[in-house]
């Protein structure tokens, strides 16, 4: 699967719109999880693999290559970390965590009423 660069057709869209590239990227298995884990601290490959519930080395390597190619992740002395753009992205998606908890509760309440 090709890296979803903004300005180019991506999975599910031929428009080249940056938002579609981002949705393609974040919809890939473990992409959001890797960003989430790296938001907490820099991590070595092995530490990141463990933090991501034992993601396969092949898949983790693929996601890191994609995130690095899109300037969201970089590697340094302490391992992998978010770039300033990666941190900015995390700040935008972080509110989805608490929202998802209220959404889950709402679904449970609606199911109980049915």
Biopython code that builds the backbone (N, CA, C, O; Angstrom):
import numpy as np
from Bio.PDB.StructureBuilder import StructureBuilder

atoms = [
    (1, "UNK", "N", (0.854, -1.176, 0.000)),
    (1, "UNK", "CA", (0.000, 0.000, 0.000)),
    (1, "UNK", "C", (0.903, 1.243, 0.000)),
    (1, "UNK", "O", (1.852, 1.333, 0.778)),
    (2, "UNK", "N", (0.599, 2.166, -0.858)),
    (2, "UNK", "CA", (1.415, 3.381, -0.995)),
    (2, "UNK", "C", (1.217, 4.315, 0.198)),
    (2, "UNK", "O", (0.168, 4.313, 0.843)),
    (3, "UNK", "N", (2.230, 5.098, 0.469)),
    (3, "UNK", "CA", (2.140, 6.104, 1.535)),
    (3, "UNK", "C", (1.147, 7.174, 1.086)),
    (3, "UNK", "O", (1.256, 7.674, -0.033)),
    (4, "UNK", "N", (0.179, 7.536, 1.935)),
    (4, "UNK", "CA", (-0.863, 8.491, 1.548)),
    (4, "UNK", "C", (-0.396, 9.952, 1.621)),
    (4, "UNK", "O", (-0.669, 10.653, 2.595)),
    (5, "UNK", "N", (0.294, 10.385, 0.602)),
    (5, "UNK", "CA", (0.774, 11.765, 0.563)),
    (5, "UNK", "C", (-0.353, 12.720, 0.185)),
    (5, "UNK", "O", (-1.102, 12.437, -0.750)),
    (6, "UNK", "N", (-0.493, 13.847, 0.888)),
    (6, "UNK", "CA", (-1.459, 14.870, 0.481)),
    (6, "UNK", "C", (-1.148, 15.329, -0.939)),
    (6, "UNK", "O", (0.015, 15.432, -1.331)),
    (7, "UNK", "N", (-2.195, 15.602, -1.696)),
    (7, "UNK", "CA", (-2.019, 16.051, -3.072)),
    (7, "UNK", "C", (-2.007, 14.921, -4.078)),
    (7, "UNK", "O", (-1.941, 15.159, -5.284)),
    (8, "UNK", "N", (-2.072, 13.686, -3.590)),
    (8, "UNK", "CA", (-2.094, 12.521, -4.471)),
    (8, "UNK", "C", (-3.329, 11.683, -4.164)),
    (8, "UNK", "O", (-3.841, 11.724, -3.045)),
    (9, "UNK", "N", (-3.812, 10.926, -5.144)),
    (9, "UNK", "CA", (-4.929, 10.021, -4.857)),
    (9, "UNK", "C", (-4.537, 9.044, -3.740)),
    (9, "UNK", "O", (-3.395, 8.588, -3.672)),
    (10, "UNK", "N", (-5.481, 8.737, -2.885)),
    (10, "UNK", "CA", (-5.247, 7.807, -1.778)),
    (10, "UNK", "C", (-6.368, 6.780, -1.748)),
    (10, "UNK", "O", (-7.335, 6.870, -2.504)),
    (11, "UNK", "N", (-6.224, 5.824, -0.880)),
    (11, "UNK", "CA", (-7.240, 4.787, -0.730)),
    (11, "UNK", "C", (-8.591, 5.438, -0.425)),
    (11, "UNK", "O", (-8.720, 6.162, 0.562)),
    (12, "UNK", "N", (-9.575, 5.189, -1.248)),
    (12, "UNK", "CA", (-10.907, 5.721, -1.022)),
    (12, "UNK", "C", (-11.169, 7.098, -1.600)),
    (12, "UNK", "O", (-12.289, 7.596, -1.486)),
    (13, "UNK", "N", (-10.173, 7.741, -2.220)),
    (13, "UNK", "CA", (-10.372, 9.082, -2.773)),
    (13, "UNK", "C", (-9.336, 9.386, -3.848)),
    (13, "UNK", "O", (-8.151, 9.086, -3.703)),
    (14, "UNK", "N", (-9.808, 9.977, -4.905)),
    (14, "UNK", "CA", (-8.894, 10.404, -5.973)),
    (14, "UNK", "C", (-8.690, 11.912, -5.969)),
    (14, "UNK", "O", (-8.028, 12.445, -6.860)),
    (15, "UNK", "N", (-9.251, 12.614, -4.978)),
    (15, "UNK", "CA", (-9.220, 14.081, -4.979)),
    (15, "UNK", "C", (-7.853, 14.668, -4.651)),
    (15, "UNK", "O", (-7.543, 15.780, -5.078)),
    (16, "UNK", "N", (-7.042, 13.949, -3.911)),
    (16, "UNK", "CA", (-5.752, 14.487, -3.490)),
    (16, "UNK", "C", (-5.851, 15.435, -2.308)),
    (16, "UNK", "O", (-4.856, 16.043, -1.914)),
    (17, "UNK", "N", (-7.040, 15.564, -1.741)),
    (17, "UNK", "CA", (-7.218, 16.481, -0.609)),
    (17, "UNK", "C", (-6.433, 15.981, 0.603)),
    (17, "UNK", "O", (-6.457, 14.790, 0.916)),
    (18, "UNK", "N", (-5.738, 16.895, 1.283)),
    (18, "UNK", "CA", (-4.943, 16.495, 2.447)),
    (18, "UNK", "C", (-5.749, 15.751, 3.515)),
    (18, "UNK", "O", (-5.237, 14.817, 4.132)),
    (19, "UNK", "N", (-6.995, 16.150, 3.739)),
    (19, "UNK", "CA", (-7.809, 15.472, 4.741)),
    (19, "UNK", "C", (-8.006, 14.003, 4.385)),
    (19, "UNK", "O", (-7.985, 13.141, 5.263)),
    (20, "UNK", "N", (-8.197, 13.719, 3.107)),
    (20, "UNK", "CA", (-8.388, 12.335, 2.691)),
    (20, "UNK", "C", (-7.113, 11.521, 2.911)),
    (20, "UNK", "O", (-7.179, 10.349, 3.281)),
    (21, "UNK", "N", (-5.965, 12.137, 2.685)),
    (21, "UNK", "CA", (-4.692, 11.448, 2.944)),
    (21, "UNK", "C", (-4.556, 11.153, 4.440)),
    (21, "UNK", "O", (-4.111, 10.071, 4.823)),
    (22, "UNK", "N", (-4.937, 12.106, 5.275)),
    (22, "UNK", "CA", (-4.853, 11.915, 6.723)),
    (22, "UNK", "C", (-5.797, 10.811, 7.183)),
    (22, "UNK", "O", (-5.422, 9.972, 8.003)),
    (23, "UNK", "N", (-7.012, 10.808, 6.661)),
    (23, "UNK", "CA", (-7.973, 9.769, 7.032)),
    (23, "UNK", "C", (-7.464, 8.401, 6.594)),
    (23, "UNK", "O", (-7.593, 7.424, 7.332)),
    (24, "UNK", "N", (-6.889, 8.327, 5.404)),
    (24, "UNK", "CA", (-6.303, 7.072, 4.939)),
    (24, "UNK", "C", (-5.205, 6.630, 5.904)),
    (24, "UNK", "O", (-5.183, 5.478, 6.338)),
    (25, "UNK", "N", (-4.302, 7.536, 6.238)),
    (25, "UNK", "CA", (-3.187, 7.204, 7.127)),
    (25, "UNK", "C", (-3.682, 6.728, 8.493)),
    (25, "UNK", "O", (-3.289, 5.659, 8.959)),
    (26, "UNK", "N", (-4.543, 7.519, 9.131)),
    (26, "UNK", "CA", (-4.986, 7.190, 10.483)),
    (26, "UNK", "C", (-5.897, 5.973, 10.525)),
    (26, "UNK", "O", (-6.074, 5.363, 11.580)),
    (27, "UNK", "N", (-6.476, 5.619, 9.384)),
    (27, "UNK", "CA", (-7.320, 4.435, 9.311)),
    (27, "UNK", "C", (-6.539, 3.145, 9.147)),
    (27, "UNK", "O", (-7.114, 2.059, 9.206)),
    (28, "UNK", "N", (-5.255, 3.252, 8.944)),
    (28, "UNK", "CA", (-4.426, 2.058, 8.792)),
    (28, "UNK", "C", (-4.189, 1.413, 10.157)),
    (28, "UNK", "O", (-4.067, 2.094, 11.175)),
    (29, "UNK", "N", (-4.128, 0.106, 10.146)),
    (29, "UNK", "CA", (-3.942, -0.645, 11.378)),
    (29, "UNK", "C", (-2.753, -0.120, 12.176)),
    (29, "UNK", "O", (-1.629, -0.072, 11.675)),
    (30, "UNK", "N", (-3.007, 0.261, 13.390)),
    (30, "UNK", "CA", (-2.028, 0.709, 14.375)),
    (30, "UNK", "C", (-1.428, 2.091, 14.129)),
    (30, "UNK", "O", (-0.604, 2.528, 14.933)),
    (31, "UNK", "N", (-1.792, 2.795, 13.074)),
    (31, "UNK", "CA", (-1.208, 4.125, 12.840)),
    (31, "UNK", "C", (-1.541, 5.074, 13.990)),
    (31, "UNK", "O", (-0.657, 5.747, 14.521)),
    (32, "UNK", "N", (-2.804, 5.124, 14.366)),
    (32, "UNK", "CA", (-3.210, 6.012, 15.447)),
    (32, "UNK", "C", (-2.629, 5.545, 16.781)),
    (32, "UNK", "O", (-2.261, 6.366, 17.621)),
    (33, "UNK", "N", (-2.549, 4.250, 16.973)),
    (33, "UNK", "CA", (-1.976, 3.708, 18.198)),
    (33, "UNK", "C", (-0.510, 4.075, 18.359)),
    (33, "UNK", "O", (-0.060, 4.376, 19.464)),
    (34, "UNK", "N", (0.232, 4.051, 17.267)),
    (34, "UNK", "CA", (1.647, 4.427, 17.314)),
    (34, "UNK", "C", (1.777, 5.900, 17.685)),
    (34, "UNK", "O", (2.591, 6.257, 18.536)),
    (35, "UNK", "N", (0.981, 6.751, 17.054)),
    (35, "UNK", "CA", (1.006, 8.186, 17.380)),
    (35, "UNK", "C", (0.643, 8.377, 18.853)),
    (35, "UNK", "O", (1.291, 9.151, 19.558)),
    (36, "UNK", "N", (-0.374, 7.683, 19.312)),
    (36, "UNK", "CA", (-0.830, 7.804, 20.700)),
    (36, "UNK", "C", (0.282, 7.415, 21.666)),
    (36, "UNK", "O", (0.553, 8.137, 22.625)),
    (37, "UNK", "N", (0.923, 6.284, 21.419)),
    (37, "UNK", "CA", (1.991, 5.820, 22.313)),
    (37, "UNK", "C", (3.191, 6.764, 22.309)),
    (37, "UNK", "O", (3.807, 6.994, 23.350)),
    (38, "UNK", "N", (3.520, 7.307, 21.147)),
    (38, "UNK", "CA", (4.666, 8.216, 21.067)),
    (38, "UNK", "C", (4.359, 9.584, 21.667)),
    (38, "UNK", "O", (5.274, 10.365, 21.926)),
    (39, "UNK", "N", (3.089, 9.879, 21.888)),
    (39, "UNK", "CA", (2.737, 11.161, 22.506)),
    (39, "UNK", "C", (3.168, 11.202, 23.969)),
    (39, "UNK", "O", (3.348, 12.280, 24.537)),
    (40, "UNK", "N", (3.332, 10.047, 24.568)),
    (40, "UNK", "CA", (3.665, 9.971, 25.993)),
    (40, "UNK", "C", (5.155, 10.142, 26.252)),
    (40, "UNK", "O", (5.558, 10.763, 27.236)),
    (41, "UNK", "N", (5.970, 9.586, 25.358)),
    (41, "UNK", "CA", (7.426, 9.632, 25.533)),
    (41, "UNK", "C", (8.094, 9.028, 24.309)),
    (41, "UNK", "O", (7.463, 8.273, 23.570)),
    (42, "UNK", "N", (9.358, 9.348, 24.085)),
    (42, "UNK", "CA", (10.093, 8.656, 23.023)),
    (42, "UNK", "C", (10.195, 7.174, 23.396)),
    (42, "UNK", "O", (10.263, 6.819, 24.572)),
    (43, "UNK", "N", (10.204, 6.333, 22.387)),
    (43, "UNK", "CA", (10.261, 4.897, 22.651)),
    (43, "UNK", "C", (11.187, 4.212, 21.655)),
    (43, "UNK", "O", (11.264, 4.594, 20.487)),
    (44, "UNK", "N", (11.882, 3.201, 22.139)),
    (44, "UNK", "CA", (12.656, 2.360, 21.235)),
    (44, "UNK", "C", (11.681, 1.497, 20.445)),
    (44, "UNK", "O", (10.500, 1.417, 20.783)),
    (45, "UNK", "N", (12.171, 0.861, 19.406)),
    (45, "UNK", "CA", (11.314, 0.001, 18.593)),
    (45, "UNK", "C", (10.667, -1.068, 19.470)),
    (45, "UNK", "O", (9.454, -1.271, 19.413)),
    (46, "UNK", "N", (11.466, -1.741, 20.269)),
    (46, "UNK", "CA", (10.953, -2.835, 21.108)),
    (46, "UNK", "C", (9.956, -2.315, 22.139)),
    (46, "UNK", "O", (8.915, -2.937, 22.354)),
    (47, "UNK", "N", (10.253, -1.198, 22.772)),
    (47, "UNK", "CA", (9.353, -0.619, 23.755)),
    (47, "UNK", "C", (8.034, -0.207, 23.108)),
    (47, "UNK", "O", (6.964, -0.392, 23.687)),
    (48, "UNK", "N", (8.120, 0.348, 21.916)),
    (48, "UNK", "CA", (6.913, 0.740, 21.188)),
    (48, "UNK", "C", (6.098, -0.489, 20.810)),
    (48, "UNK", "O", (4.870, -0.473, 20.892)),
    (49, "UNK", "N", (6.772, -1.542, 20.402)),
    (49, "UNK", "CA", (6.081, -2.781, 20.060)),
    (49, "UNK", "C", (5.321, -3.323, 21.274)),
    (49, "UNK", "O", (4.172, -3.744, 21.145)),
    (50, "UNK", "N", (5.943, -3.315, 22.427)),
    (50, "UNK", "CA", (5.274, -3.784, 23.647)),
    (50, "UNK", "C", (4.107, -2.876, 24.030)),
    (50, "UNK", "O", (3.053, -3.355, 24.448)),
    (51, "UNK", "N", (4.298, -1.565, 23.887)),
    (51, "UNK", "CA", (3.237, -0.607, 24.223)),
    (51, "UNK", "C", (2.036, -0.758, 23.297)),
    (51, "UNK", "O", (0.909, -0.436, 23.675)),
    (52, "UNK", "N", (2.277, -1.242, 22.098)),
    (52, "UNK", "CA", (1.205, -1.448, 21.114)),
    (52, "UNK", "C", (0.715, -2.895, 21.136)),
    (52, "UNK", "O", (0.416, -3.469, 20.089)),
    (53, "UNK", "N", (0.636, -3.471, 22.313)),
    (53, "UNK", "CA", (0.093, -4.823, 22.496)),
    (53, "UNK", "C", (0.724, -5.868, 21.589)),
    (53, "UNK", "O", (0.031, -6.740, 21.064)),
    (54, "UNK", "N", (2.023, -5.784, 21.405)),
    (54, "UNK", "CA", (2.709, -6.809, 20.638)),
    (54, "UNK", "C", (2.477, -6.757, 19.141)),
    (54, "UNK", "O", (2.478, -7.800, 18.487)),
    (55, "UNK", "N", (2.279, -5.573, 18.581)),
    (55, "UNK", "CA", (2.168, -5.405, 17.133)),
    (55, "UNK", "C", (3.346, -6.136, 16.473)),
    (55, "UNK", "O", (4.446, -6.153, 17.024)),
    (56, "UNK", "N", (3.127, -6.725, 15.323)),
    (56, "UNK", "CA", (4.218, -7.456, 14.668)),
    (56, "UNK", "C", (5.326, -6.484, 14.264)),
    (56, "UNK", "O", (5.048, -5.329, 13.940)),
    (57, "UNK", "N", (6.570, -6.941, 14.281)),
    (57, "UNK", "CA", (7.676, -6.065, 13.887)),
    (57, "UNK", "C", (7.522, -5.544, 12.458)),
    (57, "UNK", "O", (7.879, -4.402, 12.168)),
    (58, "UNK", "N", (6.996, -6.374, 11.578)),
    (58, "UNK", "CA", (6.815, -5.959, 10.182)),
    (58, "UNK", "C", (5.814, -4.820, 10.079)),
    (58, "UNK", "O", (6.067, -3.827, 9.396)),
    (59, "UNK", "N", (4.680, -4.958, 10.754)),
    (59, "UNK", "CA", (3.655, -3.910, 10.695)),
    (59, "UNK", "C", (4.147, -2.635, 11.373)),
    (59, "UNK", "O", (3.922, -1.540, 10.857)),
    (60, "UNK", "N", (4.806, -2.757, 12.507)),
    (60, "UNK", "CA", (5.320, -1.573, 13.186)),
    (60, "UNK", "C", (6.347, -0.859, 12.318)),
    (60, "UNK", "O", (6.336, 0.369, 12.226)),
    (61, "UNK", "N", (7.219, -1.604, 11.693)),
    (61, "UNK", "CA", (8.218, -1.012, 10.808)),
    (61, "UNK", "C", (7.550, -0.266, 9.653)),
    (61, "UNK", "O", (7.978, 0.828, 9.286)),
    (62, "UNK", "N", (6.507, -0.858, 9.087)),
    (62, "UNK", "CA", (5.770, -0.212, 7.994)),
    (62, "UNK", "C", (5.140, 1.092, 8.463)),
    (62, "UNK", "O", (5.264, 2.117, 7.794)),
    (63, "UNK", "N", (4.457, 1.060, 9.623)),
    (63, "UNK", "CA", (3.808, 2.276, 10.124)),
    (63, "UNK", "C", (4.838, 3.350, 10.436)),
    (63, "UNK", "O", (4.613, 4.522, 10.133)),
    (64, "UNK", "N", (5.947, 2.982, 11.028)),
    (64, "UNK", "CA", (6.979, 3.973, 11.339)),
    (64, "UNK", "C", (7.550, 4.582, 10.068)),
    (64, "UNK", "O", (7.808, 5.785, 10.026)),
    (65, "UNK", "N", (7.751, 3.782, 9.037)),
    (65, "UNK", "CA", (8.249, 4.313, 7.761)),
    (65, "UNK", "C", (7.257, 5.309, 7.176)),
    (65, "UNK", "O", (7.651, 6.366, 6.682)),
    (66, "UNK", "N", (5.965, 4.971, 7.230)),
    (66, "UNK", "CA", (4.939, 5.878, 6.710)),
    (66, "UNK", "C", (4.907, 7.177, 7.511)),
    (66, "UNK", "O", (4.905, 8.265, 6.935)),
    (67, "UNK", "N", (4.882, 7.064, 8.821)),
    (67, "UNK", "CA", (4.805, 8.252, 9.676)),
    (67, "UNK", "C", (6.052, 9.116, 9.550)),
    (67, "UNK", "O", (5.970, 10.342, 9.627)),
    (68, "UNK", "N", (7.202, 8.485, 9.356)),
    (68, "UNK", "CA", (8.435, 9.248, 9.146)),
    (68, "UNK", "C", (8.409, 9.938, 7.786)),
    (68, "UNK", "O", (8.811, 11.096, 7.675)),
    (69, "UNK", "N", (7.943, 9.243, 6.754)),
    (69, "UNK", "CA", (7.883, 9.825, 5.410)),
    (69, "UNK", "C", (6.955, 11.033, 5.362)),
    (69, "UNK", "O", (7.135, 11.932, 4.540)),
    (70, "UNK", "N", (5.969, 11.047, 6.244)),
    (70, "UNK", "CA", (5.003, 12.146, 6.294)),
    (70, "UNK", "C", (5.357, 13.175, 7.374)),
    (70, "UNK", "O", (4.551, 14.051, 7.690)),
    (71, "UNK", "N", (6.558, 13.065, 7.932)),
    (71, "UNK", "CA", (7.109, 14.031, 8.898)),
    (71, "UNK", "C", (6.300, 14.142, 10.184)),
    (71, "UNK", "O", (6.206, 15.214, 10.781)),
    (72, "UNK", "N", (5.717, 13.023, 10.603)),
    (72, "UNK", "CA", (4.975, 13.000, 11.860)),
    (72, "UNK", "C", (5.777, 12.336, 12.975)),
    (72, "UNK", "O", (5.539, 12.586, 14.157)),
    (73, "UNK", "N", (6.732, 11.488, 12.587)),
    (73, "UNK", "CA", (7.591, 10.771, 13.534)),
    (73, "UNK", "C", (9.028, 10.912, 13.069)),
    (73, "UNK", "O", (9.306, 10.977, 11.872)),
    (74, "UNK", "N", (9.936, 10.958, 14.035)),
    (74, "UNK", "CA", (11.363, 10.964, 13.715)),
    (74, "UNK", "C", (12.072, 10.027, 14.682)),
    (74, "UNK", "O", (11.531, 9.678, 15.731)),
    (75, "UNK", "N", (13.273, 9.627, 14.325)),
    (75, "UNK", "CA", (14.050, 8.780, 15.231)),
    (75, "UNK", "C", (15.277, 9.549, 15.684)),
    (75, "UNK", "O", (15.879, 10.309, 14.926)),
    (76, "UNK", "N", (15.627, 9.327, 16.941)),
    (76, "UNK", "CA", (16.777, 10.012, 17.516)),
    (76, "UNK", "C", (17.474, 9.127, 18.521)),
    (76, "UNK", "O", (17.306, 7.908, 18.508)),
    (77, "UNK", "N", (18.249, 9.733, 19.385)),
    (77, "UNK", "CA", (19.030, 8.987, 20.372)),
    (77, "UNK", "C", (18.158, 8.184, 21.339)),
    (77, "UNK", "O", (18.553, 7.105, 21.780)),
    (78, "UNK", "N", (16.983, 8.702, 21.666)),
    (78, "UNK", "CA", (16.100, 8.018, 22.617)),
    (78, "UNK", "C", (15.121, 7.071, 21.935)),
    (78, "UNK", "O", (14.319, 6.424, 22.608)),
    (79, "UNK", "N", (15.174, 6.983, 20.635)),
    (79, "UNK", "CA", (14.246, 6.135, 19.899)),
    (79, "UNK", "C", (13.354, 6.972, 19.010)),
    (79, "UNK", "O", (13.775, 8.002, 18.482)),
    (80, "UNK", "N", (12.134, 6.533, 18.847)),
    (80, "UNK", "CA", (11.168, 7.224, 18.001)),
    (80, "UNK", "C", (10.384, 8.230, 18.834)),
    (80, "UNK", "O", (10.074, 7.983, 20.000)),
    (81, "UNK", "N", (10.067, 9.371, 18.215)),
    (81, "UNK", "CA", (9.265, 10.386, 18.890)),
    (81, "UNK", "C", (8.461, 11.153, 17.846)),
    (81, "UNK", "O", (8.732, 11.073, 16.648)),
    (82, "UNK", "N", (7.478, 11.888, 18.322)),
    (82, "UNK", "CA", (6.678, 12.714, 17.424)),
    (82, "UNK", "C", (7.465, 13.960, 17.035)),
    (82, "UNK", "O", (8.209, 14.517, 17.842)),
    (83, "UNK", "N", (7.293, 14.382, 15.801)),
    (83, "UNK", "CA", (7.839, 15.660, 15.351)),
    (83, "UNK", "C", (6.898, 16.754, 15.857)),
    (83, "UNK", "O", (5.846, 16.434, 16.409)),
    (84, "UNK", "N", (7.237, 18.021, 15.689)),
    (84, "UNK", "CA", (6.280, 19.071, 16.063)),
    (84, "UNK", "C", (4.931, 18.906, 15.343)),
    (84, "UNK", "O", (3.881, 19.134, 15.945)),
    (85, "UNK", "N", (4.952, 18.515, 14.072)),
    (85, "UNK", "CA", (3.683, 18.294, 13.354)),
    (85, "UNK", "C", (2.958, 17.080, 13.913)),
    (85, "UNK", "O", (1.730, 17.077, 13.998)),
    (86, "UNK", "N", (3.702, 16.055, 14.294)),
    (86, "UNK", "CA", (3.103, 14.872, 14.904)),
    (86, "UNK", "C", (2.461, 15.202, 16.237)),
    (86, "UNK", "O", (1.382, 14.699, 16.548)),
    (87, "UNK", "N", (3.111, 16.039, 17.027)),
    (87, "UNK", "CA", (2.553, 16.469, 18.312)),
    (87, "UNK", "C", (1.292, 17.302, 18.081)),
    (87, "UNK", "O", (0.305, 17.163, 18.802)),
    (88, "UNK", "N", (1.338, 18.162, 17.074)),
    (88, "UNK", "CA", (0.164, 18.973, 16.724)),
    (88, "UNK", "C", (-1.005, 18.066, 16.345)),
    (88, "UNK", "O", (-2.141, 18.302, 16.756)),
    (89, "UNK", "N", (-0.720, 17.033, 15.562)),
    (89, "UNK", "CA", (-1.763, 16.071, 15.193)),
    (89, "UNK", "C", (-2.311, 15.387, 16.439)),
    (89, "UNK", "O", (-3.524, 15.239, 16.586)),
    (90, "UNK", "N", (-1.428, 14.973, 17.330)),
    (90, "UNK", "CA", (-1.895, 14.307, 18.544)),
    (90, "UNK", "C", (-2.811, 15.220, 19.350)),
    (90, "UNK", "O", (-3.833, 14.769, 19.868)),
    (91, "UNK", "N", (-2.462, 16.484, 19.460)),
    (91, "UNK", "CA", (-3.297, 17.425, 20.212)),
    (91, "UNK", "C", (-4.697, 17.526, 19.605)),
    (91, "UNK", "O", (-5.666, 17.792, 20.316)),
    (92, "UNK", "N", (-4.798, 17.317, 18.311)),
    (92, "UNK", "CA", (-6.105, 17.351, 17.657)),
    (92, "UNK", "C", (-6.899, 16.070, 17.892)),
    (92, "UNK", "O", (-8.121, 16.119, 18.030)),
    (93, "UNK", "N", (-6.220, 14.928, 17.938)),
    (93, "UNK", "CA", (-6.944, 13.664, 18.104)),
    (93, "UNK", "C", (-7.108, 13.254, 19.571)),
    (93, "UNK", "O", (-7.946, 12.406, 19.876)),
    (94, "UNK", "N", (-6.333, 13.833, 20.474)),
    (94, "UNK", "CA", (-6.407, 13.465, 21.897)),
    (94, "UNK", "C", (-7.821, 13.587, 22.471)),
    (94, "UNK", "O", (-8.223, 12.715, 23.240)),
    (95, "UNK", "N", (-8.593, 14.625, 22.135)),
    (95, "UNK", "CA", (-9.947, 14.722, 22.687)),
    (95, "UNK", "C", (-10.869, 13.571, 22.271)),
    (95, "UNK", "O", (-11.931, 13.387, 22.866)),
    (96, "UNK", "N", (-10.479, 12.808, 21.269)),
    (96, "UNK", "CA", (-11.304, 11.671, 20.864)),
    (96, "UNK", "C", (-11.334, 10.585, 21.940)),
    (96, "UNK", "O", (-12.302, 9.831, 22.029)),
    (97, "UNK", "N", (-10.280, 10.499, 22.760)),
    (97, "UNK", "CA", (-10.253, 9.504, 23.837)),
    (97, "UNK", "C", (-11.389, 9.703, 24.826)),
    (97, "UNK", "O", (-12.207, 8.800, 25.000)),
    (98, "UNK", "N", (-11.467, 10.868, 25.487)),
    (98, "UNK", "CA", (-12.576, 11.106, 26.420)),
    (98, "UNK", "C", (-13.945, 11.072, 25.730)),
    (98, "UNK", "O", (-14.916, 10.570, 26.297)),
    (99, "UNK", "N", (-14.017, 11.605, 24.515)),
    (99, "UNK", "CA", (-15.295, 11.591, 23.803)),
    (99, "UNK", "C", (-15.758, 10.163, 23.576)),
    (99, "UNK", "O", (-16.944, 9.867, 23.722)),
    (100, "UNK", "N", (-14.838, 9.272, 23.221)),
    (100, "UNK", "CA", (-15.221, 7.886, 22.944)),
    (100, "UNK", "C", (-15.794, 7.206, 24.185)),
    (100, "UNK", "O", (-16.653, 6.331, 24.073)),
    (101, "UNK", "N", (-15.321, 7.605, 25.368)),
    (101, "UNK", "CA", (-15.862, 7.029, 26.602)),
    (101, "UNK", "C", (-17.310, 7.454, 26.816)),
    (101, "UNK", "O", (-18.148, 6.638, 27.200)),
    (102, "UNK", "N", (-17.609, 8.736, 26.568)),
    (102, "UNK", "CA", (-18.995, 9.192, 26.722)),
    (102, "UNK", "C", (-19.884, 8.582, 25.643)),
    (102, "UNK", "O", (-21.051, 8.281, 25.894)),
    (103, "UNK", "N", (-19.345, 8.403, 24.462)),
    (103, "UNK", "CA", (-20.085, 7.763, 23.363)),
    (103, "UNK", "C", (-20.413, 6.317, 23.726)),
    (103, "UNK", "O", (-21.533, 5.854, 23.513)),
    (104, "UNK", "N", (-19.431, 5.614, 24.272)),
    (104, "UNK", "CA", (-19.636, 4.226, 24.692)),
    (104, "UNK", "C", (-20.743, 4.145, 25.737)),
    (104, "UNK", "O", (-21.629, 3.296, 25.647)),
    (105, "UNK", "N", (-20.687, 5.031, 26.726)),
    (105, "UNK", "CA", (-21.709, 5.050, 27.765)),
    (105, "UNK", "C", (-23.084, 5.336, 27.166)),
    (105, "UNK", "O", (-24.075, 4.718, 27.554)),
    (106, "UNK", "N", (-23.142, 6.262, 26.234)),
    (106, "UNK", "CA", (-24.404, 6.607, 25.575)),
    (106, "UNK", "C", (-24.981, 5.398, 24.843)),
    (106, "UNK", "O", (-26.179, 5.127, 24.923)),
    (107, "UNK", "N", (-24.125, 4.680, 24.135)),
    (107, "UNK", "CA", (-24.585, 3.493, 23.404)),
    (107, "UNK", "C", (-25.131, 2.456, 24.380)),
    (107, "UNK", "O", (-26.168, 1.843, 24.125)),
    (108, "UNK", "N", (-24.434, 2.259, 25.498)),
    (108, "UNK", "CA", (-24.915, 1.304, 26.499)),
    (108, "UNK", "C", (-26.272, 1.726, 27.038)),
    (108, "UNK", "O", (-27.161, 0.891, 27.206)),
    (109, "UNK", "N", (-26.438, 3.012, 27.310)),
    (109, "UNK", "CA", (-27.715, 3.511, 27.827)),
    (109, "UNK", "C", (-28.826, 3.329, 26.809)),
    (109, "UNK", "O", (-29.939, 2.941, 27.166)),
    (110, "UNK", "N", (-28.536, 3.603, 25.551)),
    (110, "UNK", "CA", (-29.539, 3.446, 24.505)),
    (110, "UNK", "C", (-29.923, 1.981, 24.345)),
    (110, "UNK", "O", (-31.092, 1.662, 24.129)),
    (111, "UNK", "N", (-28.947, 1.098, 24.450)),
    (111, "UNK", "CA", (-29.206, -0.339, 24.325)),
    (111, "UNK", "C", (-30.047, -0.839, 25.489)),
    (111, "UNK", "O", (-30.900, -1.709, 25.311)),
    (112, "UNK", "N", (-29.812, -0.293, 26.688)),
    (112, "UNK", "CA", (-30.582, -0.692, 27.866)),
    (112, "UNK", "C", (-32.031, -0.245, 27.761)),
    (112, "UNK", "O", (-32.922, -0.911, 28.287)),
    (113, "UNK", "N", (-32.280, 0.889, 27.080)),
    (113, "UNK", "CA", (-33.635, 1.419, 26.926)),
    (113, "UNK", "C", (-34.431, 0.658, 25.878)),
    (113, "UNK", "O", (-35.661, 0.710, 25.881)),
    (114, "UNK", "N", (-33.757, -0.041, 24.991)),
    (114, "UNK", "CA", (-34.445, -0.716, 23.874)),
    (114, "UNK", "C", (-35.158, -1.960, 24.324)),
    (114, "UNK", "O", (-35.783, -2.641, 23.511)),
]
sb = StructureBuilder()
sb.init_structure("model")
sb.init_model(0)
sb.init_chain("A")
sb.init_seg("    ")
for serial, (resi, resn, name, xyz) in enumerate(atoms, 1):
    if name == "N":
        sb.init_residue(resn, " ", resi, " ")
    sb.init_atom(name, np.array(xyz, "f"), 0.0, 1.0, " ", f" {name:<3s}", serial, name[0])
structure = sb.get_structure()
